[in-house]
Amino acid sequence: MPPTAATKKLAASFMQKVPLKDFLPFNKNLRSATEHTMVSVLGSPKIPLTTKCQNARASDAVKALLVTEKVTDNLKLTAVKPALESAKAILKEVFDENPDLKGVLRTEGMLCTRMRKPTSGKKSTLISNHSWGTAIDFKIVGFDAPGNTGQSIPKFIAILLPHFNKAGWFSGIAFHDTMHFEVSDETIRKWSNEGKLKVS
């Protein structure tokens, strides 16, 4: 069903740009999860990979930990269980504070076993953290997912940013990918030490 005029207006309001400087510092005490960390904790996907999703090539550990859940009418997520549980808890907090966002927030997905696609267009030799089901890209109904938005960010990202950072997720704004959040290196290692990423 196509979005109503009211939904379109609401969606547009969440896409309004706000200055990034108002949200500094972000990613405090958090680092992007390195390929070394991800492979050492969750194994390597089957190489070679392209920049297209090849989820059949995900590591055995990732496949064993995968869960899929419908979080809202617009959000169906597939990820390793601890990441999905964390994302759900974060989004519940966000929607409790911003109920209008619940009806227009969408995702480009979590699990996508592939190589990285830098917003610069330059070819990467690194595996995307989406390959382990620990990253998520967000967008608003009727709009493209925001890539490199420079010195301003959409209002909906500004709303999500502190909540994801507080829960130990790293924002892709740091590498010019505004839509992107990923479980930080520190949090992956913490979950591993707690046994949350152990395959039974």
ChimeraX commands (.cxc) that place a marker at each C-alpha (Angstrom):
marker #1 position 0.00,0.00,0.00 radius 0.5
marker #1 position 1.47,3.39,-0.97 radius 0.5
marker #1 position 2.24,5.80,1.88 radius 0.5
marker #1 position -0.41,8.37,2.75 radius 0.5
marker #1 position 0.17,12.12,2.50 radius 0.5
marker #1 position 0.52,12.23,6.30 radius 0.5
marker #1 position 3.14,9.46,6.23 radius 0.5
marker #1 position 5.07,11.24,3.47 radius 0.5
marker #1 position 5.06,14.46,5.49 radius 0.5
marker #1 position 6.23,12.62,8.62 radius 0.5
marker #1 position 8.94,10.81,6.67 radius 0.5
marker #1 position 10.19,14.09,5.20 radius 0.5
marker #1 position 10.39,15.63,8.67 radius 0.5
marker #1 position 12.77,12.87,9.80 radius 0.5
marker #1 position 14.95,13.48,6.73 radius 0.5
marker #1 position 15.52,17.15,7.59 radius 0.5
marker #1 position 19.25,17.85,7.99 radius 0.5
marker #1 position 20.76,18.88,11.31 radius 0.5
marker #1 position 24.38,20.00,11.93 radius 0.5
marker #1 position 26.73,17.15,12.81 radius 0.5
marker #1 position 28.71,19.47,15.12 radius 0.5
marker #1 position 25.75,19.44,17.52 radius 0.5
marker #1 position 26.33,15.73,18.15 radius 0.5
marker #1 position 30.07,15.72,18.77 radius 0.5
marker #1 position 31.75,13.75,20.15 radius 0.5
marker #1 position 30.25,10.51,18.96 radius 0.5
marker #1 position 31.68,6.95,18.96 radius 0.5
marker #1 position 33.43,7.87,22.22 radius 0.5
marker #1 position 35.65,4.98,23.39 radius 0.5
marker #1 position 34.37,2.85,20.50 radius 0.5
marker #1 position 36.19,1.52,17.43 radius 0.5
marker #1 position 34.95,-0.01,14.21 radius 0.5
marker #1 position 35.21,-3.79,14.51 radius 0.5
marker #1 position 38.30,-4.94,12.64 radius 0.5
marker #1 position 38.31,-7.83,10.20 radius 0.5
marker #1 position 40.83,-9.55,12.51 radius 0.5
marker #1 position 38.41,-9.35,15.43 radius 0.5
marker #1 position 35.43,-10.55,13.41 radius 0.5
marker #1 position 37.27,-13.52,11.87 radius 0.5
marker #1 position 38.84,-14.52,15.20 radius 0.5
marker #1 position 35.46,-14.45,16.98 radius 0.5
marker #1 position 32.99,-15.57,14.29 radius 0.5
marker #1 position 35.12,-17.19,11.60 radius 0.5
marker #1 position 35.71,-16.19,8.00 radius 0.5
marker #1 position 33.09,-16.23,5.30 radius 0.5
marker #1 position 33.92,-18.40,2.32 radius 0.5
marker #1 position 36.26,-16.46,0.05 radius 0.5
marker #1 position 36.18,-15.06,-2.62 radius 0.5
marker #1 position 33.37,-12.55,-2.12 radius 0.5
marker #1 position 31.97,-9.81,-4.34 radius 0.5
marker #1 position 30.14,-6.62,-3.33 radius 0.5
marker #1 position 26.81,-8.44,-3.75 radius 0.5
marker #1 position 25.15,-10.27,-0.84 radius 0.5
marker #1 position 26.26,-13.91,-0.83 radius 0.5
marker #1 position 24.77,-15.09,2.45 radius 0.5
marker #1 position 25.28,-18.76,1.60 radius 0.5
marker #1 position 29.00,-17.99,2.01 radius 0.5
marker #1 position 28.63,-16.78,5.61 radius 0.5
marker #1 position 30.82,-18.52,8.17 radius 0.5
marker #1 position 29.51,-21.65,9.89 radius 0.5
marker #1 position 29.44,-19.82,13.24 radius 0.5
marker #1 position 27.34,-17.00,11.80 radius 0.5
marker #1 position 24.90,-19.46,10.22 radius 0.5
marker #1 position 24.52,-21.24,13.57 radius 0.5
marker #1 position 23.78,-17.98,15.41 radius 0.5
marker #1 position 21.43,-16.41,12.85 radius 0.5
marker #1 position 17.90,-15.38,13.84 radius 0.5
marker #1 position 15.23,-13.48,11.92 radius 0.5
marker #1 position 12.58,-11.36,13.59 radius 0.5
marker #1 position 9.96,-8.84,12.57 radius 0.5
marker #1 position 10.58,-5.85,14.83 radius 0.5
marker #1 position 7.98,-3.49,13.30 radius 0.5
marker #1 position 5.77,-3.56,10.20 radius 0.5
marker #1 position 8.71,-2.01,8.31 radius 0.5
marker #1 position 11.63,-3.75,10.01 radius 0.5
marker #1 position 12.41,-7.43,9.56 radius 0.5
marker #1 position 15.94,-8.17,10.72 radius 0.5
marker #1 position 18.28,-11.13,10.19 radius 0.5
marker #1 position 21.41,-11.12,12.32 radius 0.5
marker #1 position 23.43,-13.11,14.82 radius 0.5
marker #1 position 21.31,-13.42,17.96 radius 0.5
marker #1 position 23.15,-11.03,20.33 radius 0.5
marker #1 position 23.20,-8.28,17.67 radius 0.5
marker #1 position 19.50,-8.70,16.93 radius 0.5
marker #1 position 18.61,-8.66,20.62 radius 0.5
marker #1 position 20.72,-5.54,21.13 radius 0.5
marker #1 position 19.20,-3.77,18.09 radius 0.5
marker #1 position 15.69,-4.62,19.30 radius 0.5
marker #1 position 16.38,-3.20,22.77 radius 0.5
marker #1 position 17.86,-0.02,21.29 radius 0.5
marker #1 position 14.94,0.47,18.91 radius 0.5
marker #1 position 12.40,-0.08,21.69 radius 0.5
marker #1 position 14.06,2.72,23.65 radius 0.5
marker #1 position 14.12,4.94,20.54 radius 0.5
marker #1 position 10.46,4.30,19.68 radius 0.5
marker #1 position 9.35,4.85,23.30 radius 0.5
marker #1 position 10.86,8.34,23.05 radius 0.5
marker #1 position 10.00,8.96,19.38 radius 0.5
marker #1 position 6.83,6.96,18.57 radius 0.5
marker #1 position 6.34,8.66,15.18 radius 0.5
marker #1 position 9.64,7.24,13.96 radius 0.5
marker #1 position 8.41,3.66,14.37 radius 0.5
marker #1 position 6.07,3.89,11.37 radius 0.5
marker #1 position 8.63,5.29,8.91 radius 0.5
marker #1 position 11.99,3.76,9.89 radius 0.5
marker #1 position 13.20,1.07,7.49 radius 0.5
marker #1 position 16.42,-0.82,6.91 radius 0.5
marker #1 position 18.65,-1.87,4.06 radius 0.5
marker #1 position 19.32,-5.00,6.11 radius 0.5
marker #1 position 21.78,-6.50,8.57 radius 0.5
marker #1 position 23.27,-9.75,7.23 radius 0.5
marker #1 position 24.88,-9.28,3.82 radius 0.5
marker #1 position 27.95,-11.44,3.20 radius 0.5
marker #1 position 30.09,-9.33,0.86 radius 0.5
marker #1 position 33.11,-7.08,0.51 radius 0.5
marker #1 position 32.96,-3.50,1.79 radius 0.5
marker #1 position 31.57,-0.79,-0.49 radius 0.5
marker #1 position 33.19,2.51,0.56 radius 0.5
marker #1 position 31.06,5.58,-0.14 radius 0.5
marker #1 position 34.10,7.03,-1.94 radius 0.5
marker #1 position 33.52,4.44,-4.67 radius 0.5
marker #1 position 37.04,3.10,-4.16 radius 0.5
marker #1 position 37.36,-0.70,-4.26 radius 0.5
marker #1 position 38.00,-2.28,-0.86 radius 0.5
marker #1 position 39.93,-5.45,-0.07 radius 0.5
marker #1 position 38.20,-5.81,3.31 radius 0.5
marker #1 position 35.16,-7.90,4.24 radius 0.5
marker #1 position 32.06,-5.91,5.23 radius 0.5
marker #1 position 30.96,-6.24,8.85 radius 0.5
marker #1 position 27.49,-6.98,7.46 radius 0.5
marker #1 position 29.00,-10.37,6.58 radius 0.5
marker #1 position 28.75,-11.41,10.23 radius 0.5
marker #1 position 25.23,-10.06,10.82 radius 0.5
marker #1 position 26.50,-7.39,13.23 radius 0.5
marker #1 position 25.81,-4.22,11.21 radius 0.5
marker #1 position 22.67,-2.44,10.09 radius 0.5
marker #1 position 21.85,0.28,7.55 radius 0.5
marker #1 position 18.84,2.52,8.14 radius 0.5
marker #1 position 16.63,4.61,5.89 radius 0.5
marker #1 position 13.26,6.36,5.94 radius 0.5
marker #1 position 10.20,5.19,3.98 radius 0.5
marker #1 position 10.21,6.82,0.54 radius 0.5
marker #1 position 13.85,7.98,0.73 radius 0.5
marker #1 position 17.20,6.47,-0.19 radius 0.5
marker #1 position 19.49,5.39,2.63 radius 0.5
marker #1 position 21.87,8.27,3.48 radius 0.5
marker #1 position 25.50,7.72,2.44 radius 0.5
marker #1 position 28.10,10.46,2.86 radius 0.5
marker #1 position 26.09,13.42,4.16 radius 0.5
marker #1 position 29.07,15.61,5.04 radius 0.5
marker #1 position 28.70,18.08,7.89 radius 0.5
marker #1 position 25.00,17.45,8.38 radius 0.5
marker #1 position 22.96,14.32,9.15 radius 0.5
marker #1 position 19.27,13.49,8.81 radius 0.5
marker #1 position 17.20,14.03,11.94 radius 0.5
marker #1 position 16.41,10.31,12.27 radius 0.5
marker #1 position 20.12,9.43,12.38 radius 0.5
marker #1 position 20.65,12.12,15.01 radius 0.5
marker #1 position 17.94,10.42,17.08 radius 0.5
marker #1 position 19.44,6.94,16.66 radius 0.5
marker #1 position 23.09,7.93,17.17 radius 0.5
marker #1 position 23.29,8.37,20.98 radius 0.5
marker #1 position 21.17,5.27,21.64 radius 0.5
marker #1 position 23.34,3.02,19.46 radius 0.5
marker #1 position 26.57,4.50,20.84 radius 0.5
marker #1 position 25.35,3.99,24.42 radius 0.5
marker #1 position 24.73,0.32,23.65 radius 0.5
marker #1 position 28.24,-0.14,22.23 radius 0.5
marker #1 position 27.53,0.25,18.51 radius 0.5
marker #1 position 29.84,2.28,16.26 radius 0.5
marker #1 position 28.40,4.86,13.84 radius 0.5
marker #1 position 29.45,4.77,10.19 radius 0.5
marker #1 position 29.41,8.57,10.11 radius 0.5
marker #1 position 33.07,8.17,11.09 radius 0.5
marker #1 position 33.81,6.67,7.66 radius 0.5
marker #1 position 31.28,8.75,5.72 radius 0.5
marker #1 position 28.49,6.14,5.72 radius 0.5
marker #1 position 25.71,7.89,7.61 radius 0.5
marker #1 position 23.14,5.07,7.32 radius 0.5
marker #1 position 25.45,2.53,8.98 radius 0.5
marker #1 position 25.74,1.27,12.55 radius 0.5
marker #1 position 27.81,-1.76,13.57 radius 0.5
marker #1 position 28.60,-3.57,16.79 radius 0.5
marker #1 position 31.89,-2.05,17.88 radius 0.5
marker #1 position 35.16,-3.93,18.27 radius 0.5
marker #1 position 34.93,-3.50,22.04 radius 0.5
marker #1 position 31.39,-4.90,22.20 radius 0.5
marker #1 position 32.17,-7.88,19.94 radius 0.5
marker #1 position 35.06,-8.81,22.23 radius 0.5
marker #1 position 32.89,-8.31,25.33 radius 0.5
marker #1 position 30.14,-10.54,23.92 radius 0.5
marker #1 position 32.75,-13.15,23.01 radius 0.5
marker #1 position 34.19,-13.11,26.54 radius 0.5
marker #1 position 30.66,-13.47,27.94 radius 0.5
marker #1 position 30.03,-16.51,25.74 radius 0.5
marker #1 position 27.22,-14.81,23.80 radius 0.5
marker #1 position 28.82,-15.68,20.44 radius 0.5
marker #1 position 29.64,-19.27,21.32 radius 0.5
marker #1 position 28.15,-21.86,19.00 radius 0.5
marker #1 position 26.56,-24.67,20.99 radius 0.5
marker link #1:1,2 radius 0.2
marker link #1:2,3 radius 0.2
marker link #1:3,4 radius 0.2
marker link #1:4,5 radius 0.2
marker link #1:5,6 radius 0.2
marker link #1:6,7 radius 0.2
marker link #1:7,8 radius 0.2
marker link #1:8,9 radius 0.2
marker link #1:9,10 radius 0.2
marker link #1:10,11 radius 0.2
marker link #1:11,12 radius 0.2
marker link #1:12,13 radius 0.2
marker link #1:13,14 radius 0.2
marker link #1:14,15 radius 0.2
marker link #1:15,16 radius 0.2
marker link #1:16,17 radius 0.2
marker link #1:17,18 radius 0.2
marker link #1:18,19 radius 0.2
marker link #1:19,20 radius 0.2
marker link #1:20,21 radius 0.2
marker link #1:21,22 radius 0.2
marker link #1:22,23 radius 0.2
marker link #1:23,24 radius 0.2
marker link #1:24,25 radius 0.2
marker link #1:25,26 radius 0.2
marker link #1:26,27 radius 0.2
marker link #1:27,28 radius 0.2
marker link #1:28,29 radius 0.2
marker link #1:29,30 radius 0.2
marker link #1:30,31 radius 0.2
marker link #1:31,32 radius 0.2
marker link #1:32,33 radius 0.2
marker link #1:33,34 radius 0.2
marker link #1:34,35 radius 0.2
marker link #1:35,36 radius 0.2
marker link #1:36,37 radius 0.2
marker link #1:37,38 radius 0.2
marker link #1:38,39 radius 0.2
marker link #1:39,40 radius 0.2
marker link #1:40,41 radius 0.2
marker link #1:41,42 radius 0.2
marker link #1:42,43 radius 0.2
marker link #1:43,44 radius 0.2
marker link #1:44,45 radius 0.2
marker link #1:45,46 radius 0.2
marker link #1:46,47 radius 0.2
marker link #1:47,48 radius 0.2
marker link #1:48,49 radius 0.2
marker link #1:49,50 radius 0.2
marker link #1:50,51 radius 0.2
marker link #1:51,52 radius 0.2
marker link #1:52,53 radius 0.2
marker link #1:53,54 radius 0.2
marker link #1:54,55 radius 0.2
marker link #1:55,56 radius 0.2
marker link #1:56,57 radius 0.2
marker link #1:57,58 radius 0.2
marker link #1:58,59 radius 0.2
marker link #1:59,60 radius 0.2
marker link #1:60,61 radius 0.2
marker link #1:61,62 radius 0.2
marker link #1:62,63 radius 0.2
marker link #1:63,64 radius 0.2
marker link #1:64,65 radius 0.2
marker link #1:65,66 radius 0.2
marker link #1:66,67 radius 0.2
marker link #1:67,68 radius 0.2
marker link #1:68,69 radius 0.2
marker link #1:69,70 radius 0.2
marker link #1:70,71 radius 0.2
marker link #1:71,72 radius 0.2
marker link #1:72,73 radius 0.2
marker link #1:73,74 radius 0.2
marker link #1:74,75 radius 0.2
marker link #1:75,76 radius 0.2
marker link #1:76,77 radius 0.2
marker link #1:77,78 radius 0.2
marker link #1:78,79 radius 0.2
marker link #1:79,80 radius 0.2
marker link #1:80,81 radius 0.2
marker link #1:81,82 radius 0.2
marker link #1:82,83 radius 0.2
marker link #1:83,84 radius 0.2
marker link #1:84,85 radius 0.2
marker link #1:85,86 radius 0.2
marker link #1:86,87 radius 0.2
marker link #1:87,88 radius 0.2
marker link #1:88,89 radius 0.2
marker link #1:89,90 radius 0.2
marker link #1:90,91 radius 0.2
marker link #1:91,92 radius 0.2
marker link #1:92,93 radius 0.2
marker link #1:93,94 radius 0.2
marker link #1:94,95 radius 0.2
marker link #1:95,96 radius 0.2
marker link #1:96,97 radius 0.2
marker link #1:97,98 radius 0.2
marker link #1:98,99 radius 0.2
marker link #1:99,100 radius 0.2
marker link #1:100,101 radius 0.2
marker link #1:101,102 radius 0.2
marker link #1:102,103 radius 0.2
marker link #1:103,104 radius 0.2
marker link #1:104,105 radius 0.2
marker link #1:105,106 radius 0.2
marker link #1:106,107 radius 0.2
marker link #1:107,108 radius 0.2
marker link #1:108,109 radius 0.2
marker link #1:109,110 radius 0.2
marker link #1:110,111 radius 0.2
marker link #1:111,112 radius 0.2
marker link #1:112,113 radius 0.2
marker link #1:113,114 radius 0.2
marker link #1:114,115 radius 0.2
marker link #1:115,116 radius 0.2
marker link #1:116,117 radius 0.2
marker link #1:117,118 radius 0.2
marker link #1:118,119 radius 0.2
marker link #1:119,120 radius 0.2
marker link #1:120,121 radius 0.2
marker link #1:121,122 radius 0.2
marker link #1:122,123 radius 0.2
marker link #1:123,124 radius 0.2
marker link #1:124,125 radius 0.2
marker link #1:125,126 radius 0.2
marker link #1:126,127 radius 0.2
marker link #1:127,128 radius 0.2
marker link #1:128,129 radius 0.2
marker link #1:129,130 radius 0.2
marker link #1:130,131 radius 0.2
marker link #1:131,132 radius 0.2
marker link #1:132,133 radius 0.2
marker link #1:133,134 radius 0.2
marker link #1:134,135 radius 0.2
marker link #1:135,136 radius 0.2
marker link #1:136,137 radius 0.2
marker link #1:137,138 radius 0.2
marker link #1:138,139 radius 0.2
marker link #1:139,140 radius 0.2
marker link #1:140,141 radius 0.2
marker link #1:141,142 radius 0.2
marker link #1:142,143 radius 0.2
marker link #1:143,144 radius 0.2
marker link #1:144,145 radius 0.2
marker link #1:145,146 radius 0.2
marker link #1:146,147 radius 0.2
marker link #1:147,148 radius 0.2
marker link #1:148,149 radius 0.2
marker link #1:149,150 radius 0.2
marker link #1:150,151 radius 0.2
marker link #1:151,152 radius 0.2
marker link #1:152,153 radius 0.2
marker link #1:153,154 radius 0.2
marker link #1:154,155 radius 0.2
marker link #1:155,156 radius 0.2
marker link #1:156,157 radius 0.2
marker link #1:157,158 radius 0.2
marker link #1:158,159 radius 0.2
marker link #1:159,160 radius 0.2
marker link #1:160,161 radius 0.2
marker link #1:161,162 radius 0.2
marker link #1:162,163 radius 0.2
marker link #1:163,164 radius 0.2
marker link #1:164,165 radius 0.2
marker link #1:165,166 radius 0.2
marker link #1:166,167 radius 0.2
marker link #1:167,168 radius 0.2
marker link #1:168,169 radius 0.2
marker link #1:169,170 radius 0.2
marker link #1:170,171 radius 0.2
marker link #1:171,172 radius 0.2
marker link #1:172,173 radius 0.2
marker link #1:173,174 radius 0.2
marker link #1:174,175 radius 0.2
marker link #1:175,176 radius 0.2
marker link #1:176,177 radius 0.2
marker link #1:177,178 radius 0.2
marker link #1:178,179 radius 0.2
marker link #1:179,180 radius 0.2
marker link #1:180,181 radius 0.2
marker link #1:181,182 radius 0.2
marker link #1:182,183 radius 0.2
marker link #1:183,184 radius 0.2
marker link #1:184,185 radius 0.2
marker link #1:185,186 radius 0.2
marker link #1:186,187 radius 0.2
marker link #1:187,188 radius 0.2
marker link #1:188,189 radius 0.2
marker link #1:189,190 radius 0.2
marker link #1:190,191 radius 0.2
marker link #1:191,192 radius 0.2
marker link #1:192,193 radius 0.2
marker link #1:193,194 radius 0.2
marker link #1:194,195 radius 0.2
marker link #1:195,196 radius 0.2
marker link #1:196,197 radius 0.2
marker link #1:197,198 radius 0.2
marker link #1:198,199 radius 0.2
marker link #1:199,200 radius 0.2
view
